[in-house]
Amino acid sequence: MSTNTLNAAHSLGPIDRIPFGEGRQFDVNGTLIAVFRPRNGEVRATQAECPHKMGRLADGLMGGTTLICPLHGWKFNLATGEAIMGDCGVQTYRCWVDDDGTVWVEV
């Protein structure tokens, strides 16, 4: 799955809303996305629901660049959205933190 860089950027608020090693779900103009803050200091964004059983990915487990669905254990690469374990990947979105500590995502 790929990031579409032609879309507008949306502010999600301060990075402190997302604790290290966790994810949070956001509604961006009707599109639900999950934003993650791995312990390496990056931020990553994916679609909000697992394509398998619609598990809420923001509640999943994260290890390095791997996201694990909380319902059935499907695994995804957070950077690319590719399936590591499961039948299909997830959509990813470009996401970053600016110098003021605000999280931005392109949806």
N, C-alpha and C positions, 0 to 999 in steps of 0.2 A: 504494500500500500504506500502511497506517496503523499507528500505534502504539497498542497496547492498554494503557490506563493503569489497568486494574482488576487487573492481576497484581502479584504480590509482587516487591519489589526484592531483588536478589542482589548481594553484594559480589564483585568480580573482583580485588581486591587493589590495590596501589599503581599510580598512573598511570605510574610509571617503567618498568613492564613493557611499555609500548607506546611505542616511540620516535616522535618527531615525524615526521609524513609516512608512517607505516607502519600496518599492521593486525596484529592477532593473533587467533587463533581460541580460543574458550573453549567448554567444555561446561557448560551451566547446567541441571542436573537432567535430562540427556539431550537437551537441545536445543542443537545446535551453532550458535553465533553468531560473527560476525566483528565486532570492535571496532576502530575506526579513530581515529587521533589526527592530524587535519589540522594543518597548521602554524599555523592561526589560534588554536589552543589549545582548540578544542572537542573533544568526543568524539562519535562516531556509531556506531550498531550496526545490523547487517543480518543476514539469514540467512547461513549460512556458505558455501553453495554457489550458484553461478550456476544459474539455471533452465534454461539452454541445454545445457551439456555437463558440469554439475556441477563446474566449476572452483572451486578453493579461493579465495574472494573475499579472504580476509585476505592473500593473496599478490599481489593485484592492484595496479595503479598508481593513485595518487590525485593529482588536480590540482584544487585548490580544493574544490568540492563534488561533483566527478565521480569516480566509481570505475570503473575499467576492468578487466574480467575478464581474468585472465592467460592463459586458453586461446584465446579467439576474439575478444577485443576488444569484447564487448558493453559498453555504458556505462550507468551508473545514477546518478541523483541521490542522493547520500548522505543528504540530509536527508529526502527524501520516499520514496525507493525507486523512483520512476518511471523507466521506461526512457527513455534518451536515444537509444540505438541498440540495437535488439533488439526481440523480440516481446512481452516481458512484463517487469514490474518485479520487485523483491525486497521481502520483508517487512522493515520497519524496527522497531526497538525503542527505547523511551525509555532514554537513557543519560546519565549526568552524573558529575561529579567533586565530592566533598564538600570541606569546608574542610580535612580532614585529608589530602587527596590520594588518597582511595580512589575507585576507579571503581565505579559502581553501574549495574545494568541491570534493566529490568522485562521479564520474559519470561513 
